[in-house]
Amino acid sequence: EHEDTGLLLQAQLEGQNYGAVAADGTRWPSVSVTRNNPAKRDYLVVAVLCFGNFINFIDWFIVPGILLDIQKYFRLSDGKTGLLQTVFTLCYMLAAPIFGYLGDRYNRKIILGAGIFFWSGVTLGSSFITESHFRIFALSRGLVGIGSASYSTIAPTIIADMFEEGKRTTVLSIFYIFIPVGSGCGYMLASGMAKSTGDWHWAFRVTPCMGGLALLLLILLVPHRIQRRTAAHRAMSISGMIQRADEKPDVHRTAKTTWCQDVGSLVQNCSFVCSSLGLTAMAFVTGALGMWMPLFLYRAQVVQGIVPPCLQESCNSSNSLIFGGITIGSGILGIIAGAEAARRLRKRNNKADPLICATSMFISALCLYIALMVAQTNILSTFIFIAFGELFLSVNWAVVTDILLYVVTPRQQSTAIALQILVSHLLGDAGSPYLIGVISNAIQARNIPSLQWSFQSMQYSFVICAFVGVFGGGFFLLTSFFIEEDRKEAQR
């Protein structure tokens, strides 16, 4: 009887168009096909999620792309300028655990759609803020961060549900490629719109239209509910459904673990904790570079006499375009290289993922340090070493997420991603842009105001990023000591 029931349940779960045959020769009623082409539908869903991720990170990096214009428009010091990205990230990280909790318990499609609608509307509204209302502009960036948190927390778990481990790394790599692509396009879009219109406000009026399109695609192409379809989950579902068909409900067996218990078990997961701290170091460096690097390059060029100081109202610089292109190219290459290296090396070493992350962090820290040291004398070398630094940082994006997905049980994935976002941003890029600005202000205050010290103050404050990168590599090395045991525990 169990075998017959299992055939029917498997047919229902996998959507096969055949009838199951019972032991007495009778045929179960044929199960209708729920999806004509599951694979095609899955990849359409992934395409929609990637497009949303692309818009998400364009919005994230519009401000750094026109930072010089915004700084002059609101008459801001380096410290207050860095506060813009800090407010965004603080709201982002504080909202992430809330959306993680909701994503593990309620319909994720509705949450994603609401997030896209919210951040697109706020971005459009922020384009009409005048120069006397800087606080409102800063608040609007925080609200955009809340909308972005809903997307970054939930979208990866949908992909994790749709694909088994072999394909999952590849698909996640494609999804995370749109982090550097969107970031780079954010710089380029902002700079291009400011240059073509003569008004930087227009940079905030493009992505809301793209957000509307993403919301429409989400409604039309993404199913209302996405079932977990990994082999292990499918087997557990069949077994559990058979058991429930023959037994009375067991209150203790069906009771849900509370969110606090989920958090407690994640904190005891050494691989999750160490890899999250490594990601925190990545976020610290990425946040500082993303916010300040175009302005740092501009100041380096002014000191070298390559460009004159900006004295006009609109300060168009090619650095945002160049840095955006570097971010896109290095990001795509880095994520693809990281995924391919992980795929190949896992066959030889079960600890390959954290070792790849550790090595790339050490190399990235070295490249960034060299880029800072040569910036005053050779701008071309600076661009080259920045490109290599970003390349090795990007190697880790998909690999770190994949580590989380196989050392944490599927039911806890949204919560785990939310906690990782909270920690990595709280200790990482929530404070790094503001910290760099404050240190730069302090150095300038101790010296005679000049173009030279304007550059050197940021150069010296940036050095902290190289040391944080080394610490990040160390945390990934620690992850390699625990990853095998934690992976087996999650599978059990």
C-alpha positions as CSV (number, residue, x, y, z in Angstrom):
1,E,0.0,0.0,0.0
2,H,2.9,2.4,0.8
3,E,4.5,1.6,-2.5
4,D,1.3,2.4,-4.4
5,T,0.8,5.6,-2.5
6,G,4.4,6.5,-3.2
7,L,4.0,6.1,-6.9
8,L,1.0,8.4,-6.9
9,L,2.7,11.0,-4.7
10,Q,5.8,11.0,-6.8
11,A,3.7,11.5,-9.9
12,Q,2.0,14.5,-8.2
13,L,5.2,16.0,-7.0
14,E,7.1,15.7,-10.3
15,G,4.2,16.5,-12.6
16,Q,4.6,13.4,-14.8
17,N,1.7,12.6,-17.2
18,Y,1.1,9.0,-16.4
19,G,-1.1,6.9,-14.1
20,A,0.3,4.8,-11.2
21,V,-0.6,1.1,-11.2
22,A,-1.8,-0.4,-7.9
23,A,-0.9,-3.9,-6.7
24,D,-4.3,-5.3,-7.7
25,G,-3.8,-4.2,-11.3
26,T,-6.1,-1.1,-11.1
27,R,-4.7,2.1,-12.4
28,W,-4.7,5.3,-10.5
29,P,-6.3,8.3,-12.2
30,S,-3.9,10.0,-14.5
31,V,-2.2,13.1,-12.9
32,S,-2.5,16.2,-14.9
33,V,0.6,18.1,-16.0
34,T,1.0,21.2,-13.9
35,R,3.7,22.6,-16.0
36,N,4.2,22.0,-19.7
37,N,7.9,22.7,-19.7
38,P,9.3,22.9,-16.2
39,A,12.9,23.7,-17.3
40,K,11.8,26.5,-19.5
41,R,9.6,28.0,-16.8
42,D,12.4,27.8,-14.3
43,Y,14.8,29.7,-16.5
44,L,12.2,32.3,-17.2
45,V,11.8,32.8,-13.4
46,V,15.6,33.1,-13.1
47,A,15.7,35.7,-15.9
48,V,13.1,37.8,-14.1
49,L,14.9,37.6,-10.8
50,C,18.2,38.5,-12.5
51,F,16.6,41.6,-14.1
52,G,15.3,42.6,-10.7
53,N,18.7,42.2,-9.2
54,F,20.2,44.3,-12.0
55,I,17.8,47.2,-11.2
56,N,18.4,46.7,-7.5
57,F,22.1,47.4,-7.8
58,I,21.7,50.2,-10.3
59,D,19.7,52.0,-7.7
60,W,22.3,51.2,-5.1
61,F,25.1,52.9,-7.0
62,I,23.5,55.9,-8.6
63,V,24.7,58.1,-5.7
64,P,28.4,57.2,-6.0
65,G,28.2,57.7,-9.8
66,I,27.3,61.4,-9.3
67,L,28.9,61.9,-5.9
68,L,30.9,65.0,-6.8
69,D,27.7,66.7,-8.1
70,I,25.7,65.7,-5.0
71,Q,28.5,66.9,-2.7
72,K,28.6,70.3,-4.4
73,Y,24.8,70.6,-4.6
74,F,24.1,70.0,-0.9
75,R,27.5,71.6,0.1
76,L,28.7,68.5,2.0
77,S,31.9,67.5,3.7
78,D,33.4,64.1,3.1
79,G,31.9,62.8,6.4
80,K,28.3,63.9,5.5
81,T,28.7,62.6,2.0
82,G,29.7,59.2,3.3
83,L,26.6,59.3,5.5
84,L,24.4,58.9,2.4
85,Q,25.5,55.3,1.8
86,T,25.6,54.5,5.5
87,V,22.0,55.4,5.9
88,F,21.1,53.3,2.9
89,T,23.0,50.3,4.2
90,L,21.8,50.6,7.8
91,C,18.1,50.6,6.7
92,Y,18.9,47.7,4.3
93,M,20.5,45.5,7.0
94,L,17.9,46.3,9.7
95,A,15.1,45.4,7.3
96,A,16.8,42.1,6.1
97,P,15.9,40.0,9.1
98,I,12.3,41.1,9.0
99,F,12.0,40.0,5.3
100,G,14.0,36.8,6.1
101,Y,11.3,35.9,8.7
102,L,8.5,36.8,6.3
103,G,10.1,34.9,3.4
104,D,10.3,31.7,5.4
105,R,6.6,31.9,6.3
106,Y,4.7,33.8,3.7
107,N,4.3,34.2,0.0
108,R,7.6,35.3,-1.5
109,K,6.3,36.6,-4.8
110,I,4.1,39.1,-3.0
111,I,7.0,40.3,-0.9
112,L,9.3,40.7,-3.9
113,G,6.6,42.7,-5.8
114,A,6.0,45.0,-2.9
115,G,9.7,45.6,-2.5
116,I,10.2,46.5,-6.2
117,F,7.2,48.9,-6.2
118,F,8.3,50.6,-3.0
119,W,12.0,51.2,-3.9
120,S,11.1,52.4,-7.4
121,G,8.5,54.9,-6.1
122,V,10.9,56.3,-3.5
123,T,13.7,56.6,-6.0
124,L,11.5,58.6,-8.3
125,G,10.4,60.8,-5.4
126,S,14.0,61.6,-4.4
127,S,14.7,63.2,-7.8
128,F,12.5,66.2,-6.8
129,I,14.3,67.1,-3.5
130,T,15.8,70.5,-3.4
131,E,19.2,71.6,-2.1
132,S,17.8,72.8,1.3
133,H,16.4,69.4,2.2
134,F,19.5,67.1,2.5
135,R,18.0,65.2,5.4
136,I,14.9,64.3,3.4
137,F,17.3,63.1,0.6
138,A,19.2,61.0,3.1
139,L,16.0,59.5,4.4
140,S,14.9,58.6,0.9
141,R,18.1,56.6,0.5
142,G,17.3,54.7,3.6
143,L,13.8,53.9,2.4
144,V,15.3,52.6,-0.9
145,G,17.5,50.4,1.2
146,I,14.4,48.8,2.9
147,G,12.9,47.9,-0.5
148,S,16.2,46.5,-1.7
149,A,16.5,44.3,1.4
150,S,13.3,42.5,0.5
151,Y,14.8,41.5,-2.8
152,S,18.3,40.5,-1.8
153,T,17.0,38.4,1.1
154,I,14.3,36.4,-0.8
155,A,15.4,36.1,-4.4
156,P,18.4,33.7,-3.8
157,T,16.2,31.3,-1.8
158,I,13.8,31.0,-4.7
159,I,16.7,30.0,-6.9
160,A,17.9,27.6,-4.3
161,D,14.5,25.9,-4.2
162,M,14.4,25.4,-8.0
163,F,17.8,23.8,-8.6
164,E,19.8,21.0,-7.1
165,E,23.3,21.5,-5.9
166,G,25.1,20.9,-9.2
167,K,23.1,23.5,-11.2
168,R,22.5,25.8,-8.2
169,T,26.1,27.2,-8.2
170,T,25.9,28.0,-11.9
171,V,22.5,29.6,-11.6
172,L,23.5,31.6,-8.5
173,S,26.6,32.7,-10.4
174,I,24.4,34.1,-13.2
175,F,22.2,35.8,-10.6
176,Y,25.2,37.4,-8.8
177,I,26.8,38.5,-12.0
178,F,24.2,41.2,-12.0
179,I,25.6,42.6,-8.8
180,P,28.7,44.0,-10.5
181,V,26.9,44.6,-13.8
182,G,24.1,46.5,-12.1
183,S,26.6,48.4,-9.9
184,G,28.7,49.4,-12.9
185,C,25.7,50.4,-14.9
186,G,24.6,52.5,-11.9
187,Y,27.8,54.5,-12.2
188,M,27.5,54.8,-16.0
189,L,23.8,55.6,-16.0
190,A,24.1,58.3,-13.3
191,S,27.1,59.9,-15.0
192,G,25.6,59.7,-18.5
193,M,22.3,61.2,-17.4
194,A,23.9,64.0,-15.5
195,K,26.1,64.8,-18.5
196,S,23.4,64.6,-21.1
197,T,20.8,66.6,-19.2
198,G,23.0,68.9,-17.2
199,D,21.0,68.0,-14.1
200,W,22.0,65.0,-11.9
201,H,18.4,64.6,-10.7
202,W,17.5,62.9,-13.9
203,A,19.7,60.0,-12.9
204,F,17.0,59.0,-10.4
205,R,14.2,59.0,-13.0
206,V,15.2,56.1,-15.2
207,T,15.2,53.1,-12.8
208,P,11.6,53.6,-11.6
209,C,10.5,52.8,-15.2
210,M,12.7,49.7,-15.2
211,G,11.2,48.7,-11.9
212,G,7.7,48.9,-13.3
213,L,8.7,46.5,-16.1
214,A,10.3,44.2,-13.6
215,L,7.1,44.2,-11.5
216,L,5.0,43.4,-14.5
217,L,7.3,40.5,-15.5
218,L,7.2,39.2,-11.9
219,I,3.4,39.2,-11.9
220,L,3.2,37.4,-15.3
221,L,6.0,34.9,-15.2
222,V,6.8,34.0,-11.6
223,P,4.4,31.4,-10.1
224,H,2.5,32.2,-7.0
225,R,4.3,29.5,-5.1
226,I,7.6,27.8,-5.8
227,Q,8.1,24.3,-4.4
228,R,11.4,22.9,-3.2
229,R,12.5,20.5,-5.9
230,T,15.9,19.2,-4.7
231,A,16.2,15.4,-4.7
232,A,16.6,15.2,-0.9
233,H,13.6,17.5,-0.3
234,R,11.5,15.5,-2.8
235,A,12.3,12.3,-1.1
236,M,11.4,13.7,2.3
237,S,8.2,15.1,0.9
238,I,7.1,11.8,-0.4
239,S,8.0,10.0,2.8
240,G,6.3,12.6,4.9
241,M,3.1,12.5,2.8
242,I,3.0,8.7,2.9
243,Q,3.3,8.9,6.7
244,R,0.7,11.5,7.0
245,A,-1.7,9.4,4.9
246,D,-1.5,6.5,7.3
247,E,-1.0,8.2,10.7
248,K,-2.8,10.7,12.8
249,P,-1.1,14.1,13.0
250,D,1.6,14.2,15.6
251,V,1.6,17.6,17.3
252,H,5.3,17.4,18.3
253,R,6.4,16.3,14.8
254,T,4.5,19.0,12.9
255,A,5.2,21.9,15.3
256,K,7.3,24.7,13.7
257,T,10.6,25.7,15.2
258,T,10.4,29.3,16.4
259,W,12.5,32.0,14.8
260,C,14.6,32.4,17.9
261,Q,15.5,28.7,17.8
262,D,16.5,29.1,14.2
263,V,18.8,31.9,15.0
264,G,20.3,30.0,18.0
265,S,21.1,27.0,15.7
266,L,22.7,29.2,13.1
267,V,24.9,31.0,15.7
268,Q,26.3,27.5,16.6
269,N,27.1,26.8,13.0
270,C,30.8,27.6,12.8
271,S,31.0,27.5,9.0
272,F,28.0,30.0,8.8
273,V,29.5,32.3,11.4
274,C,33.1,32.4,9.9
275,S,32.0,32.7,6.3
276,S,29.6,35.5,7.3
277,L,32.5,37.4,9.0
278,G,34.6,36.8,5.8
279,L,31.7,38.3,3.8
280,T,31.6,41.2,6.3
281,A,35.2,42.1,5.4
282,M,34.3,41.8,1.7
283,A,31.3,44.2,2.3
284,F,33.5,46.6,4.2
285,V,36.0,46.9,1.3
286,T,33.3,46.9,-1.4
287,G,31.3,49.6,0.3
288,A,34.2,51.9,0.7
289,L,35.5,51.4,-2.8
290,G,32.0,51.7,-4.3
291,M,31.3,55.0,-2.6
292,W,34.6,56.8,-2.8
293,M,36.7,55.4,-5.6
294,P,35.5,57.6,-8.4
295,L,36.0,60.7,-6.2
296,F,39.5,59.4,-5.1
297,L,40.5,58.9,-8.8
298,Y,39.3,62.5,-9.6
299,R,41.4,63.9,-6.8
300,A,44.4,61.9,-7.9
301,Q,44.1,63.3,-11.4
302,V,43.8,66.8,-10.1
303,V,47.0,66.4,-8.1
304,Q,48.8,65.0,-11.1
305,G,47.5,67.9,-13.3
306,I,45.6,65.6,-15.6
307,V,42.3,67.4,-15.0
308,P,41.6,70.9,-13.5
309,P,39.7,71.4,-10.2
310,C,35.9,71.4,-10.7
311,L,34.6,74.9,-10.0
312,Q,31.4,74.8,-12.0
313,E,27.9,73.6,-10.8
314,S,28.0,70.4,-12.8
315,C,31.2,68.4,-12.3
316,N,31.2,65.8,-15.0
317,S,34.0,63.3,-14.7
318,S,34.9,60.3,-16.8
319,N,36.0,58.4,-13.7
320,S,32.5,57.2,-12.9
321,L,32.2,55.8,-16.5
322,I,35.6,54.1,-16.3
323,F,35.1,52.7,-12.8
324,G,31.7,51.5,-13.8
325,G,33.2,49.7,-16.8
326,I,35.9,48.2,-14.6
327,T,33.2,47.0,-12.1
328,I,31.2,45.3,-14.8
329,G,34.1,43.6,-16.5
330,S,35.9,42.5,-13.3
331,G,32.7,41.4,-11.7
332,I,31.6,39.2,-14.6
333,L,35.0,37.6,-15.0
334,G,35.4,37.2,-11.2
335,I,32.1,35.5,-10.6
336,I,32.5,33.2,-13.6
337,A,36.1,32.3,-12.5
338,G,35.0,31.7,-8.9
339,A,32.1,29.4,-9.9
340,E,34.3,27.4,-12.3
341,A,37.1,27.1,-9.8
342,A,34.7,25.9,-7.2
343,R,33.1,23.4,-9.6
344,R,36.5,21.9,-10.5
345,L,38.2,22.0,-7.2
346,R,35.3,20.5,-5.2
347,K,36.0,17.2,-6.9
348,R,39.5,17.1,-5.4
349,N,39.0,18.9,-2.1
350,N,35.8,19.2,0.1
351,K,37.2,22.4,1.5
352,A,37.7,24.1,-1.9
353,D,35.1,26.8,-1.5
354,P,36.4,28.5,1.7
355,L,40.0,28.1,0.4
356,I,39.1,29.8,-2.9
357,C,37.5,32.7,-0.9
358,A,40.5,33.1,1.4
359,T,43.1,33.1,-1.4
360,S,41.1,35.7,-3.5
361,M,40.7,38.0,-0.4
362,F,44.5,38.0,0.2
363,I,45.3,38.8,-3.4
364,S,42.6,41.5,-3.6
365,A,44.0,43.2,-0.5
366,L,47.5,43.3,-2.0
367,C,46.2,44.7,-5.3
368,L,44.2,47.4,-3.6
369,Y,47.2,48.5,-1.4
370,I,49.4,48.8,-4.5
371,A,46.7,50.8,-6.3
372,L,46.5,53.3,-3.4
373,M,50.3,53.7,-3.2
374,V,50.8,54.4,-7.0
375,A,47.8,56.7,-7.4
376,Q,49.7,60.0,-7.0
377,T,52.3,59.1,-9.7
378,N,50.7,56.8,-12.2
379,I,46.9,56.8,-12.7
380,L,47.0,54.0,-15.3
381,S,48.7,51.6,-12.9
382,T,46.0,52.6,-10.3
383,F,43.2,51.6,-12.7
384,I,44.9,48.3,-13.5
385,F,45.4,47.3,-9.8
386,I,41.9,48.4,-8.9
387,A,40.6,46.2,-11.7
388,F,42.5,43.2,-10.3
389,G,41.4,44.0,-6.8
390,E,37.8,44.1,-7.8
391,L,38.3,40.9,-9.9
392,F,39.4,38.9,-6.9
393,L,36.8,40.3,-4.6
394,S,34.1,39.3,-7.1
395,V,35.4,35.7,-7.2
396,N,33.7,35.2,-3.8
397,W,30.1,36.4,-4.3
398,A,28.4,33.2,-5.6
399,V,30.8,30.9,-3.7
400,V,30.0,32.4,-0.3
401,T,26.2,32.2,-0.9
402,D,26.6,28.5,-2.0
403,I,28.5,27.8,1.2
404,L,25.6,29.1,3.2
405,L,23.0,27.1,1.2
406,Y,24.7,23.8,1.9
407,V,25.7,24.3,5.5
408,V,22.2,25.5,6.5
409,T,19.0,23.4,6.3
410,P,16.5,24.5,3.5
411,R,13.9,25.7,6.0
412,Q,16.3,28.1,7.6
413,Q,17.8,29.6,4.4
414,S,15.9,32.9,4.2
415,T,16.6,33.5,7.9
416,A,20.3,32.6,7.4
417,I,20.6,34.9,4.4
418,A,18.9,37.7,6.4
419,L,21.2,37.3,9.3
420,Q,24.2,37.2,7.1
421,I,23.0,40.4,5.4
422,L,22.5,42.0,8.9
423,V,26.0,41.1,10.2
424,S,27.9,41.8,7.0
425,H,26.3,45.2,6.5
426,L,26.3,46.2,10.2
427,L,30.0,45.6,10.6
428,G,30.9,46.1,6.9
429,D,29.6,48.6,4.3
430,A,27.1,50.3,6.7
431,G,30.0,52.0,8.4
432,S,32.9,51.9,5.9
433,P,31.8,54.8,3.6
434,Y,31.2,57.0,6.6
435,L,34.4,55.9,8.4
436,I,36.5,56.7,5.3
437,G,34.9,60.2,5.1
438,V,35.4,60.9,8.8
439,I,39.0,59.8,8.8
440,S,39.5,62.0,5.6
441,N,38.0,65.0,7.4
442,A,40.2,64.5,10.4
443,I,43.4,64.3,8.4
444,Q,42.4,67.5,6.4
445,A,41.6,69.3,9.6
446,R,45.1,68.8,10.9
447,N,46.8,70.2,7.8
448,I,46.6,73.3,5.6
449,P,43.7,73.0,3.2
450,S,45.0,72.2,-0.3
451,L,44.4,69.9,-3.2
452,Q,47.3,67.7,-2.2
453,W,45.9,67.1,1.3
454,S,42.4,66.6,-0.1
455,F,43.9,63.6,-2.1
456,Q,46.2,62.3,0.6
457,S,43.6,62.4,3.3
458,M,41.5,59.9,1.3
459,Q,44.5,57.9,0.3
460,Y,45.5,57.3,3.9
461,S,42.0,56.6,5.0
462,F,41.6,54.0,2.2
463,V,44.6,52.0,3.5
464,I,42.3,50.5,6.2
465,C,40.5,48.6,3.4
466,A,43.6,46.5,2.6
467,F,44.0,45.4,6.2
468,V,40.3,44.5,6.5
469,G,40.7,42.4,3.4
470,V,43.5,40.4,5.1
471,F,41.2,39.7,8.1
472,G,38.5,38.6,5.7
473,G,40.9,36.0,4.2
474,G,41.7,34.8,7.7
475,F,38.0,34.2,8.4
476,F,37.5,32.2,5.3
477,L,40.5,30.0,6.3
478,L,38.8,29.3,9.6
479,T,35.7,28.3,7.7
480,S,37.7,25.5,6.0
481,F,38.3,23.9,9.3
482,F,34.5,23.4,10.0
483,I,32.8,23.1,6.6
484,E,32.9,19.4,6.2
485,E,31.2,18.6,9.5
486,D,28.6,21.4,9.2
487,R,27.7,20.3,5.7
488,K,27.0,16.7,6.9
489,E,25.0,18.0,9.8
490,A,22.8,20.1,7.4
491,Q,22.3,17.1,5.2
492,R,21.2,15.0,8.2
